[in-house]
Every structure is written in C-alpha cells, then in structure tokens.
Amino acid sequence: MQIELQNKIFFAEVERQLAEGHTVTIKVKGHSMTPLLRDGRDSVVVRAVRSEDIKLGQLMFFRYRGAWVMHRLCKIDGERLTFAGDGNYRKQESVFRSDVVATVIAVRRKDGRVVSCDSRRWRMASTLWLALHPFIRRVILSIIHRLKL
C-alpha cells in the first residue's frame, strides 16, 4: 500500500527519523540523476549527514529554495558546497554545509538488489559516467529518454 504525502510533511518526518539515528529509504523522483538512478524505479537509503560524509562525488540530500534535492557533491569551497545532478550536467546548486541533511549510503534497485555507495561497482559507474564529455552524456541521456529505458 502506498500513501501520497505532501513533500513538506514527508521530509519533516524523514528529518525526525534521521535525527533519531534511523536510516530512511526514499523512492527516486525525477530525472536529474539519470542514468545511475531512475525515476520511480530506484530507491535510495539515507542516513543523517556526518562531517566525514562531505566528500566529492557523494550523493546527498540538501535543502535548496524550500525543497529537498538529491544531487552529487561536485565542489567544496569552505562552508560552500556545490551540487549537480548526473543528468543535469549544466545546472548546479550552491548551498552551505548546514543545508545538507542526509547522505545516500545505498541504492535499492527495483528487483530488490541493494548496491552500497561505498562499493567498487558504484564508485566505478559514477566515475565513468562523470568522466564522459558532456556532449557524450547529453547524447546518451537523449537516447535513454527517447527509449524510455
């Protein structure tokens, strides 16, 4: 059984659960993290952010303009952090460390498989995707969207 909640109510409860030390599983919504995470197909397991989690390449949830966003950390400049979605290679969000709420520790695939974000497999896929020239990524993303993969 699925229940639809307003984001504000849902993420208030997520923050409460994280503050109590629990992990939370959140279904992926949107296309900004394609191709590594897929809308409606994958879920992510998150925990409250710790200082050692703030490292380049890490997937994190942060507050941005009144919403929760999950993107990859791509730049650290003191207290300022810059994030970008894997499928949004042109757009970036800049926030303060205090805006970061959670870090993604695992990905749960539709078939039930769980992939740790610390695993060699996940790190390699992330590194390879980000190493591609933006034009190549744009072509791949276009094909994925057209084929609705």
RODO-2510 file (C-alpha; in nm, 4 decimals, decimal comma):
residues 149
     n   res          X          Y          Z
     1     m     0,0000     0,0000     0,0000
     2     q     0,1347     0,3414    -0,0969
     3     i     0,0346     0,6680     0,0618
     4     e     0,0920     1,0030    -0,1089
     5     l     0,2101     1,2803     0,1231
     6     q     0,2969     1,6414     0,0600
     7     n     0,6757     1,6804     0,0378
     8     k     0,6780     1,9175     0,3341
     9     i     0,5114     1,6586     0,5606
    10     f     0,7133     1,3674     0,4217
    11     f     1,0535     1,5331     0,4609
    12     a     0,9689     1,6648     0,8090
    13     e     0,9166     1,3014     0,9101
    14     v     1,2355     1,1950     0,7287
    15     e     1,4314     1,4571     0,9239
    16     r     1,2757     1,3344     1,2501
    17     q     1,3710     0,9742     1,1706
    18     l     1,7269     1,0758     1,0778
    19     a     1,7608     1,2790     1,3995
    20     e     1,6683     0,9633     1,5932
    21     g     1,9526     0,7763     1,4208
    22     h     1,7444     0,5745     1,1750
    23     t     1,8123     0,5209     0,8083
    24     v     1,5315     0,6057     0,5674
    25     t     1,4520     0,4670     0,2227
    26     i     1,3225     0,7213    -0,0304
    27     k     1,1896     0,6424    -0,3789
    28     v     1,3689     0,8370    -0,6521
    29     k     1,1519     1,1010    -0,8195
    30     g     1,2657     1,2966    -1,1228
    31     h     1,5258     1,2531    -1,3937
    32     s     1,8144     1,4653    -1,2690
    33     m     2,0176     1,1624    -1,1569
    34     t     1,9685     0,9551    -1,4733
    35     p     2,1268     0,7190    -1,5763
    36     l     2,2601     0,5897    -1,2419
    37     l     1,9292     0,6457    -1,0611
    38     r     1,5942     0,6149    -1,2341
    39     d     1,2645     0,7876    -1,1611
    40     g     1,0137     0,5569    -0,9921
    41     r     1,2362     0,2520    -1,0343
    42     d     1,5083     0,3008    -0,7740
    43     s     1,5098     0,3983    -0,4087
    44     v     1,7929     0,5384    -0,2002
    45     v     1,8811     0,4601     0,1596
    46     v     1,9936     0,7681     0,3527
    47     r     2,1331     0,8456     0,6951
    48     a     2,1914     1,1745     0,8739
    49     v     2,4954     1,3505     0,7305
    50     r     2,8248     1,3352     0,9209
    51     s     3,1236     1,5608     0,8625
    52     e     3,3218     1,2708     0,7096
    53     d     3,0435     1,2189     0,4510
    54     i     3,1138     1,5537     0,2882
    55     k     3,3443     1,4451     0,0085
    56     l     3,3478     1,4986    -0,3652
    57     g     3,1288     1,2584    -0,5599
    58     q     2,8997     1,1803    -0,2657
    59     l     2,5231     1,1760    -0,3256
    60     m     2,3483     1,3902    -0,0672
    61     f     2,0122     1,5417     0,0176
    62     f     2,0128     1,9124     0,0884
    63     r     1,7642     2,1937     0,1321
    64     y     1,7517     2,4251    -0,1676
    65     r     1,4989     2,7033    -0,2178
    66     g     1,2450     2,5432     0,0153
    67     a     1,2744     2,1908    -0,1287
    68     w     1,4798     1,8789    -0,0666
    69     v     1,7142     1,7920    -0,3534
    70     m     1,9391     1,4889    -0,4044
    71     h     2,2460     1,5520    -0,6195
    72     r     2,6152     1,4733    -0,6281
    73     l     2,8688     1,6930    -0,4481
    74     c     3,0993     1,8371    -0,7132
    75     k     3,2807     2,1251    -0,5390
    76     i     3,3815     2,2137    -0,1825
    77     d     3,4783     2,5715    -0,1035
    78     g     3,4960     2,6059     0,2741
    79     e     3,1381     2,6228     0,4043
    80     r     3,0002     2,6449     0,0487
    81     l     2,9137     2,3215    -0,1335
    82     t     2,8154     2,2881    -0,4982
    83     f     2,5988     2,0027    -0,6236
    84     a     2,4883     1,8828    -0,9666
    85     g     2,2642     1,6066    -1,0929
    86     d     2,4214     1,3357    -1,3080
    87     g     2,1578     1,4038    -1,5740
    88     n     2,1757     1,7836    -1,5298
    89     y     2,5280     1,8449    -1,6461
    90     r     2,4743     2,2225    -1,6891
    91     k     2,2809     2,3180    -1,3758
    92     q     2,4389     2,3390    -1,0309
    93     e     2,3127     2,4289    -0,6845
    94     s     2,5292     2,6031    -0,4263
    95     v     2,4408     2,5690    -0,0574
    96     f     2,6041     2,5915     0,2839
    97     r     2,7153     2,2825     0,4753
    98     s     2,4314     2,3477     0,7197
    99     d     2,1808     2,2912     0,4350
   100     v     2,2950     1,9307     0,3863
   101     v     2,0590     1,6923     0,5637
   102     a     2,1427     1,3367     0,4594
   103     t     2,3890     1,1264     0,2691
   104     v     2,2962     0,8394     0,0387
   105     i     2,4540     0,5165     0,1617
   106     a     2,2906     0,2646    -0,0720
   107     v     2,0695     0,2283    -0,3767
   108     r     1,7845    -0,0220    -0,3819
   109     r     1,7006    -0,1396    -0,7335
   110     k     1,3502    -0,2340    -0,8479
   111     d     1,4406    -0,6041    -0,8318
   112     g     1,5375    -0,5674    -0,4634
   113     r     1,9152    -0,5657    -0,5122
   114     v     2,0941    -0,3221    -0,2828
   115     v     2,4117    -0,1519    -0,4049
   116     s     2,6286     0,0167    -0,1433
   117     c     2,7532     0,3609    -0,2429
   118     d     3,0900     0,2564    -0,0961
   119     s     3,1143    -0,0442    -0,3274
   120     r     3,3696    -0,0612    -0,6033
   121     r     3,0890    -0,1174    -0,8561
   122     w     2,9006     0,2016    -0,7601
   123     r     3,2155     0,4152    -0,7428
   124     m     3,3317     0,2876    -1,0830
   125     a     2,9948     0,3541    -1,2508
   126     s     2,9837     0,7052    -1,1026
   127     t     3,3415     0,7823    -1,2018
   128     l     3,2957     0,6532    -1,5578
   129     w     2,9735     0,8500    -1,6105
   130     l     3,1244     1,1746    -1,4821
   131     a     3,4412     1,1219    -1,6881
   132     l     3,2435     1,1296    -2,0136
   133     h     3,2484     1,4518    -2,2120
   134     p     2,9251     1,6498    -2,1557
   135     f     2,8304     1,6105    -2,5229
   136     i     2,8524     1,2295    -2,4956
   137     r     2,6469     1,2350    -2,1741
   138     r     2,3855     1,4511    -2,3467
   139     v     2,3600     1,2040    -2,6368
   140     i     2,3275     0,9058    -2,4007
   141     l     2,0634     1,0849    -2,1917
   142     s     1,8696     1,1739    -2,5050
   143     i     1,8665     0,8105    -2,6153
   144     i     1,7576     0,6926    -2,2697
   145     h     1,4710     0,9436    -2,2613
   146     r     1,3558     0,8603    -2,6154
   147     l     1,3623     0,4876    -2,5495
   148     k     1,2098     0,5390    -2,2030
   149     l     1,4659     0,3000    -2,0529
***
